[in-house]
């Protein structure tokens, strides 16, 4: 039974979700061109974040926003350093 079938049938445990999502994302991105990856991030990330934020309370929004700002800033800084070296 595939991961997707397990998830849809309710057989997947919540703790298995991160591993399954990592596998799905790796598979999806490995088949995309650089332009497709850029377009995906530019268009889908804001949609995903808006959906997540719309369904959580104010404190959770604040915590998530702070956490994501720091993570994203570090990723972008690392990429800028790599490109400038």
N, C-alpha and C positions, 0 to 999 in steps of 0.2 A: 504494500500500500504506500503510495507517495505521501510526502509531507502535506501536500495540499489536500489530499483525500482524508488524511488523519485530522487535519484542522477542520475541514468541513463537516466531518462526522462527529466532532466533539471529542475525539479520542486523544487529542494532543493536550498535554499538560501545559499550563501557562509558563512554567520554567523552561520548556522546550522552544518557546516562541523566538527568543533572541537568536538561537542557533539556526532555526529555520529561516528567519528573516535575513540573516547574514548570507546564508546559502542562496536564497532567492535574489538578493541584491547583487552578489558576486556574479551569478549566472546572467542576470539582466544586463549589468554594466559591461561584462566581458564581450557581449555581442553588439555593443553600441560604438559608433564612431565618436571621436572627440567632440564634434559638433552636436551630435545627439545628446551626449552627456551634459554639455553646457546648456542646451535647450531644456533638458529634463530638470536640471537643478534650478535654472532661472524661472521656469514655469510651475513646476510641481512643488518645490520646497515651500513657497509662500502659501499655496493651497493647502498643503498638509499641515503646516503650522497654524493657519487660520482655523482649520477644522479641529485640531487639538485644543487650541485656546478657547474655542467656542463651547467646549464641553467640560471645562474645569473651573473651579472656584477662584476667586481673586488671589488668595494666598498662593495657590498652586501656580497661577499665571505668573505672579511675581518671581517665584522660585525658579520656574522653568525659563523665564525670560533671562534672568541673571545667569543661570547655568549655560544656556545656549549662546548668549553673547560672549561669554568667556571662551567657550569651546570653539566657536566659529572664529573669533578674533585670533586665537592661537593657531588654528589651521591656516588662516590667511597669512598671518605673519610668517609662519614656517615656509609657505609657498613663495612669498616675496623674497625671503632670505635665500632660498634655494635658487631662484631665478637670477638673483643679483650676484651670486658667488662665481 
